[in-house]
Amino acid sequence: MVKFQVKTIVTDDDDDDDLKSNTCGGFEGETEYKIDAILSQLPKVDELLNLKVQPHDLKLEDDFNFQLDYIVAVTNLHAENYGIETVERIEAKRIA
């Protein structure tokens, strides 16, 4: 077995300067401000340590509480994201 050796990577310092100067002029500060505003709305890690998640019983046989519609919508979004075949509401109700 051949011993692994790390190869050296040759870089050009001028390229780094070009990358730093080639920003989306004027939007960098605005974008950082928006990111900071969104991050400030997220809860802190300490607040999430005592978070308790409890299961919720779904009553899928009741057509008027929209729980089955929610399940079908989420399932079909998941299917579209992963290239899986989507299902109709009646098929999802039969499976559930």
Secondary structure as the mmCIF struct_conf table of DSSP 4:
data_model
#
loop_
_struct_conf.conf_type_id
_struct_conf.id
_struct_conf.beg_label_comp_id
_struct_conf.beg_label_asym_id
_struct_conf.beg_label_seq_id
_struct_conf.end_label_comp_id
_struct_conf.end_label_asym_id
_struct_conf.end_label_seq_id
HELX_LH_PP_P HELX_LH_PP_P1 VAL A 2 PHE A 4
HELX_LH_PP_P HELX_LH_PP_P2 VAL A 6 THR A 8
HELX_RH_AL_P HELX_RH_AL_P1 ASP A 13 SER A 21
BEND BEND1 THR A 23 THR A 23
TURN_TY1_P TURN_TY1_P1 GLY A 25 PHE A 27
HELX_RH_AL_P HELX_RH_AL_P2 GLU A 28 GLN A 41
BEND BEND2 LEU A 42 LEU A 42
HELX_LH_PP_P HELX_LH_PP_P3 PRO A 43 LYS A 44
HELX_RH_AL_P HELX_RH_AL_P3 VAL A 45 LEU A 48
TURN_TY1_P TURN_TY1_P2 LEU A 49 ASN A 50
TURN_TY1_P TURN_TY1_P3 LEU A 60 GLU A 61
TURN_TY1_P TURN_TY1_P4 ASP A 63 PHE A 64
BEND BEND3 ASN A 65 ASN A 65
HELX_RH_AL_P HELX_RH_AL_P4 GLN A 67 TYR A 82
TURN_TY1_P TURN_TY1_P5 GLY A 83 GLY A 83
HELX_LH_PP_P HELX_LH_PP_P4 ILE A 84 THR A 86
HELX_RH_AL_P HELX_RH_AL_P5 ARG A 89 ILE A 95
#
